[in-house]
Amino acid sequence: MASVDVPVALLGYGTVGAAVHRLLEQNAEDIERATGHRLRVVHALVRDPGKERGFAAGEGVLTTDFASILEDESVTLVAEVMGGVEPTGGYVLDLLRAGKPVVTANKQLLARRSTELFATAAEAGVQMRFEASVCAAIPVIKVLRESLVVTNVHRVLGIVNGTTNFILTRMESGAAYQDALAEAQRLGYAEADPTDDVSGADSAAKMAILASVAFGSRVELADVSYEGIDRLRPEHVEAARSLGAVVRLVGTATLVDGAVDVRVGPALVDRHHPLASVEGPFNAVMLQGDAIRELMLEGPGAGGLETASAVVADMVSVLGTTGTGFLQGDACWRSLPKLPPGELPAPYYVHIEVADRPGVLAHVAARFADEGVSIARLAQHVVNGSAALDVVTHTAPSGRVATALDAIARLPEVHGLPDALRVIDERGI
Ligand SMILES: NC(=O)c1ccc[n+]([C@@H]2O[C@H](COP(=O)([O-])OP(=O)(O)OC[C@H]3O[C@@H](n4cnc5c(N)ncnc54)[C@H](OP(=O)(O)O)[C@@H]3O)[C@@H](O)[C@H]2O)c1
């Protein structure tokens, strides 16, 4: 059977773009055998065509002229692997309006402008796929949209940032935060400017995308509350160890009585929980739902080739499903309310620095009791005349815990602000 020639274009020819081209060239025969299509990169948009590339682009492929891609009617599929929100967002909208399906690896763009992008794709009747935007090689979007189409997923837990997971794993072995970060940068796991990773912003963007797909309701970055690992101290890691837990930066997307809550923050994860065994730069996503109970996907969450493999898989999927109605249009088919910020129930670990005086414990316990927060475990440490309390609460709404902590911070025998980390110990089974 004669194969179909498919001229494709790439926006961007950096780490991921060059790897996409490499995979398409090196696997051309496999793709052709599997799909009957031969994908051929005919344009790749860059800023500087003179730069050295990880995989040669071929004569005349590199261009700085976006219009030459938009106006080339032979191009039937485009992979956006240039990153950034602008001008990228405008380019993607133009391509969709011109009837060209787009595959993207760009979590920041999707987490900020998904409403507009998917509405445009639906109007134009073309697909926009985004597997590579979350956890690179882990096929979580495909699993959520296809394999779990009849599963009422009500909770997604994710370690979706490899840089922070690497740092936390190193801190567990005794490294200081700054040294672990420097090591991550040396090994290429962290950018020179690691702000997006360590602040939790990168994880928040990925959790917004995962929540949208899991719940079929739009979640954008602005809907996600997040904090990072930059304020974590060795004491937290030590306290976690003594409580039989590890510290991980965990994203959670939860449906509570039909309302959506998405947040990212450092959490104490029970050693027996599957997420506790996710180490180094790896990512993992745990899905909990009615018909599946729980399943976890784990793997490399970044890397040029890993990300490119997801981009190529999406390109092949678009070819295989165009015109069938399958998976076209927007995955968000309903609009669920957002859970008010203080209402997500969870157990909390709280670290409080106090003066070593009689009665402190009773005062602290009374402030928790005032908010209806009950204490599951409590340990006291005394070092050089000052003391610290490590408290684990039973499940309580986050707002109640925050109010109790405000009152505790005002107690005269309490030094500084107490730290609170969510505890993740329960499973879906
Ligand atoms: N690298 C990873 O491990 C990874 C993992 C998951 C997702 N992603 C996502 O994949 C995307 C690409 O990442 P990357 O690591 O491949 O980035 P990169 O190496 O910096 O490559 C970006 C490419 O886009 C081109 N480009 C950027 N802005 C442009 C503009 N305004 N006009 C024309 N060309 C422009 C650059 O051109 P020049 O080469 O001429 O500068 C370069 O070829 C991003 O959205 C990123 O978040 C990456």
The ligand as a Tripos MOL2 file, in Angstrom:
@<TRIPOS>MOLECULE
LIG
   48    52     1     0     0
SMALL
NO_CHARGES

@<TRIPOS>ATOM
      1 N1         13.6930   20.1950   27.5850 N.am      1 LIG1
      2 C1         12.8900   19.4410   28.3120 C.2       1 LIG1
      3 O1         13.3070   18.5250   29.0260 O.2       1 LIG1
      4 C2         11.4050   19.6910   28.2780 C.ar      1 LIG1
      5 C3         10.5460   18.8290   29.0110 C.ar      1 LIG1
      6 C4          9.1780   19.0210   28.9460 C.ar      1 LIG1
      7 C5          8.6550   20.0610   28.2150 C.ar      1 LIG1
      8 N2          9.5120   20.8890   27.5450 N.ar      1 LIG1
      9 C6          8.9100   22.0020   26.8020 C.3       1 LIG1
     10 O2          9.2800   21.9210   25.4340 O.3       1 LIG1
     11 C7          9.3860   23.2340   24.8890 C.3       1 LIG1
     12 C8         10.7680   23.4010   24.2460 C.3       1 LIG1
     13 O3         11.7690   23.1940   25.2130 O.3       1 LIG1
     14 P1         13.3190   23.0750   24.8140 P.3       1 LIG1
     15 O4         14.0160   22.5690   26.0250 O.co2     1 LIG1
     16 O5         13.4670   22.3340   23.5290 O.co2     1 LIG1
     17 O6         13.6890   24.6230   24.5810 O.3       1 LIG1
     18 P2         14.9670   25.2030   23.8190 P.3       1 LIG1
     19 O7         16.0630   24.2110   23.7460 O.co2     1 LIG1
     20 O8         15.2330   26.5420   24.4390 O.co2     1 LIG1
     21 O9         14.4330   25.4350   22.3300 O.3       1 LIG1
     22 C9         13.5430   26.4510   21.9710 C.3       1 LIG1
     23 C10        13.5270   26.5730   20.4520 C.3       1 LIG1
     24 O10        12.5350   27.5100   20.0730 O.3       1 LIG1
     25 C11        13.1340   28.5500   19.2820 C.3       1 LIG1
     26 N3         12.4760   29.8160   19.6680 N.ar      1 LIG1
     27 C12        12.2520   30.2660   20.9050 C.ar      1 LIG1
     28 N4         11.6120   31.4690   20.8680 N.ar      1 LIG1
     29 C13        11.4660   31.7580   19.5650 C.ar      1 LIG1
     30 C14        10.9000   32.8530   18.8600 C.ar      1 LIG1
     31 N5         10.3550   33.8990   19.5030 N.pl3     1 LIG1
     32 N6         10.8870   32.8140   17.5240 N.ar      1 LIG1
     33 C15        11.4380   31.7740   16.8460 C.ar      1 LIG1
     34 N7         11.9900   30.6860   17.4600 N.ar      1 LIG1
     35 C16        12.0090   30.7000   18.8030 C.ar      1 LIG1
     36 C17        14.6090   28.5570   19.6280 C.3       1 LIG1
     37 O11        15.3530   29.0740   18.5290 O.3       1 LIG1
     38 P3         16.9640   29.1620   18.5780 P.3       1 LIG1
     39 O12        17.4150   27.7320   18.6290 O.co2     1 LIG1
     40 O13        17.3780   29.8250   17.3460 O.co2     1 LIG1
     41 O14        17.2910   29.9200   19.8210 O.co2     1 LIG1
     42 C18        14.8570   27.0590   19.8830 C.3       1 LIG1
     43 O15        15.1240   26.4070   18.6680 O.3       1 LIG1
     44 C19         9.0890   24.1860   26.0460 C.3       1 LIG1
     45 O16         7.7280   24.5280   26.0400 O.3       1 LIG1
     46 C20         9.3990   23.3530   27.2750 C.3       1 LIG1
     47 O17         8.6710   23.7720   28.4210 O.3       1 LIG1
     48 C21        10.8660   20.7270   27.5520 C.ar      1 LIG1
@<TRIPOS>BOND
     1     1     2 1
     2     2     3 2
     3     2     4 1
     4     4     5 ar
     5     4    48 ar
     6     5     6 ar
     7     6     7 ar
     8     7     8 ar
     9     8     9 1
    10     8    48 ar
    11     9    10 1
    12     9    46 1
    13    10    11 1
    14    11    12 1
    15    11    44 1
    16    12    13 1
    17    13    14 1
    18    14    15 2
    19    14    16 1
    20    14    17 1
    21    17    18 1
    22    18    19 2
    23    18    20 1
    24    18    21 1
    25    21    22 1
    26    22    23 1
    27    23    24 1
    28    23    42 1
    29    24    25 1
    30    25    26 1
    31    25    36 1
    32    26    27 ar
    33    26    35 ar
    34    27    28 ar
    35    28    29 ar
    36    29    30 ar
    37    29    35 ar
    38    30    31 1
    39    30    32 ar
    40    32    33 ar
    41    33    34 ar
    42    34    35 ar
    43    36    37 1
    44    36    42 1
    45    37    38 1
    46    38    39 2
    47    38    40 1
    48    38    41 1
    49    42    43 1
    50    44    45 1
    51    44    46 1
    52    46    47 1
@<TRIPOS>SUBSTRUCTURE
     1 LIG1         1 GROUP 0 **** ****
